């Protein structure tokens, strides 16, 4: 749990600073202000890289997409410890901690118009079904960005889940 709290604190610090706009690389828009690399099925995650799953809407239907986000800048630029790396900062407007004891189910929904949210699962599991019918299960350490503020939306269910949700804009 101490590791998860440290990870959470690092992510909050990273997203709490500056640099909003989406970046496009290989026609893959992303919420991070760095070049996101489309992930190929079965690909291993390189060192100093985060795997992030995005839920986005295209032609009115929600879909999943996995991207790799490089963390290639020193977290503390003036520190002699060079083993910590981060992405460039992103703007976060707020965050909340959520806890769902037992089982739960969210009916089909979308984030509010124009809003994007980063969820980091801390414990338990969460299963999300995109509008295209694809279902994925996320567990501790997984990161999901919800960007499908238009279109068919997604459903969610889980068991004994705890997560942090960060509003990115």
C-alpha positions as CSV (number, residue, x, y, z in Angstrom):
1,X,0.0,0.0,0.0
2,X,3.0,2.3,0.7
3,X,4.1,1.8,-2.9
4,X,0.6,2.6,-4.3
5,X,0.4,5.8,-2.1
6,X,3.9,6.8,-3.4
7,X,2.7,6.2,-7.0
8,X,-0.4,8.2,-6.4
9,X,1.5,11.1,-4.9
10,X,3.9,11.1,-7.9
11,X,1.0,11.1,-10.4
12,X,-0.7,14.0,-8.5
13,X,2.5,16.0,-8.5
14,X,3.1,15.3,-12.2
15,X,-0.4,16.3,-13.3
16,X,-0.6,19.3,-11.0
17,X,1.6,21.7,-12.9
18,X,1.3,22.9,-16.5
19,X,0.9,22.2,-20.3
20,X,-2.7,21.4,-21.4
21,X,-3.1,20.7,-25.1
22,X,-3.4,17.3,-26.7
23,X,-0.6,16.0,-28.8
24,X,-1.0,14.0,-32.0
25,X,1.6,11.4,-33.1
26,X,0.8,8.8,-35.7
27,X,-2.8,10.1,-35.7
28,X,-3.2,9.2,-32.0
29,X,-4.4,12.1,-30.0
30,X,-3.6,11.9,-26.3
31,X,-4.2,13.8,-23.1
32,X,-0.5,13.9,-22.3
33,X,1.7,16.7,-23.5
34,X,4.2,14.3,-24.9
35,X,4.4,12.0,-27.9
36,X,2.2,8.9,-27.1
37,X,3.1,5.8,-29.1
38,X,0.3,3.5,-30.2
39,X,0.8,0.1,-28.5
40,X,0.9,-3.0,-30.6
41,X,-0.8,-6.2,-29.2
42,X,1.7,-8.3,-27.2
43,X,4.2,-5.5,-27.0
44,X,6.3,-5.3,-23.9
45,X,6.3,-2.0,-22.0
46,X,9.8,-0.4,-22.3
47,X,11.6,1.0,-19.2
48,X,10.6,4.6,-18.2
49,X,7.3,4.2,-20.1
50,X,3.7,4.2,-18.9
51,X,0.9,2.1,-20.5
52,X,-2.3,4.1,-20.5
53,X,-5.7,2.9,-21.8
54,X,-7.8,5.7,-23.3
55,X,-11.6,5.5,-23.8
56,X,-12.5,7.8,-26.7
57,X,-15.4,8.4,-29.0
58,X,-15.2,8.1,-32.8
59,X,-18.2,8.5,-35.0
60,X,-20.5,8.4,-31.9
61,X,-19.1,5.1,-30.5
62,X,-16.7,4.7,-27.5
63,X,-13.6,2.6,-28.1
64,X,-10.5,1.5,-26.1
65,X,-6.9,2.4,-27.2
66,X,-3.6,1.5,-25.5
67,X,-0.8,4.0,-25.8
68,X,2.7,4.2,-24.4
69,X,3.7,7.4,-22.7
70,X,7.4,8.0,-22.3
71,X,8.7,9.3,-19.0
72,X,12.0,10.6,-20.3
73,X,12.8,13.6,-18.3
74,X,14.3,13.7,-14.8
75,X,11.6,14.0,-12.1
76,X,13.9,16.3,-10.0
77,X,16.1,17.9,-12.6
78,X,18.7,19.3,-10.1
79,X,18.9,16.1,-8.0
80,X,22.0,13.9,-8.0
81,X,19.6,10.9,-8.1
82,X,18.9,10.3,-11.8
83,X,16.8,7.1,-11.5
84,X,13.4,8.9,-11.3
85,X,11.8,10.0,-14.6
86,X,8.5,11.6,-15.4
87,X,6.4,12.9,-18.2
88,X,6.2,16.6,-18.7
89,X,3.5,18.1,-16.4
90,X,-0.2,18.2,-17.4
91,X,-2.8,20.5,-15.9
92,X,-5.2,18.9,-13.4
93,X,-8.1,20.9,-12.1
94,X,-9.1,18.6,-9.2
95,X,-8.9,15.0,-8.0
96,X,-11.0,12.7,-5.7
97,X,-10.4,9.4,-4.1
98,X,-13.2,6.8,-4.6
99,X,-14.0,3.7,-2.6
100,X,-16.6,1.1,-3.7
101,X,-16.9,-1.6,-1.0
102,X,-18.6,-4.8,-2.3
103,X,-19.9,-4.9,-5.9
104,X,-21.2,-2.0,-7.9
105,X,-22.5,-1.3,-11.4
106,X,-22.6,2.0,-13.3
107,X,-25.1,2.3,-16.1
108,X,-24.1,3.7,-19.5
109,X,-22.6,7.1,-19.0
110,X,-20.1,9.7,-20.4
111,X,-17.8,12.2,-18.8
112,X,-19.3,15.7,-18.8
113,X,-18.9,17.5,-22.2
114,X,-15.4,18.6,-22.8
115,X,-14.0,16.9,-19.6
116,X,-11.3,14.3,-19.4
117,X,-10.5,12.2,-16.4
118,X,-7.6,10.0,-15.5
119,X,-8.4,7.1,-13.2
120,X,-5.7,5.1,-11.4
121,X,-7.0,1.9,-9.9
122,X,-5.4,1.4,-6.4
123,X,-7.0,-1.9,-5.4
124,X,-9.8,-4.2,-6.4
125,X,-10.9,-4.5,-9.9
126,X,-13.1,-2.5,-12.4
127,X,-14.6,-3.9,-15.6
128,X,-15.5,-1.3,-18.3
129,X,-17.4,-2.0,-21.4
130,X,-17.0,0.6,-24.3
131,X,-19.8,1.5,-26.6
132,X,-18.4,-0.8,-29.3
133,X,-19.0,-3.8,-26.9
134,X,-15.3,-4.4,-26.0
135,X,-14.8,-5.2,-22.3
136,X,-11.6,-4.7,-20.3
137,X,-10.8,-5.4,-16.6
138,X,-8.5,-3.0,-14.8
139,X,-6.6,-3.8,-11.5
140,X,-4.2,-2.1,-9.1
141,X,-1.8,0.1,-11.0
142,X,-3.8,0.4,-14.2
143,X,-4.4,3.9,-15.6
144,X,-7.5,4.8,-17.7
145,X,-8.3,8.1,-19.4
146,X,-11.9,8.8,-20.0
147,X,-12.4,11.0,-23.1
148,X,-15.7,9.7,-24.5
149,X,-17.7,12.8,-23.5
150,X,-19.8,12.4,-26.6
151,X,-21.3,9.3,-28.2
152,X,-22.4,5.9,-26.8
153,X,-20.6,6.1,-23.5
154,X,-19.4,3.2,-21.4
155,X,-20.6,1.1,-18.5
156,X,-18.5,0.1,-15.4
157,X,-18.7,-2.5,-12.7
158,X,-16.3,-3.6,-10.1
159,X,-15.6,-5.3,-6.8
160,X,-14.0,-3.8,-3.7
161,X,-12.5,-1.0,-5.7
162,X,-10.4,2.0,-4.6
163,X,-9.1,4.5,-7.1
164,X,-8.1,8.1,-7.6
165,X,-9.8,10.1,-10.3
166,X,-8.1,13.2,-11.6
167,X,-9.9,15.9,-13.7
168,X,-7.4,16.9,-16.4
169,X,-9.3,20.0,-17.6
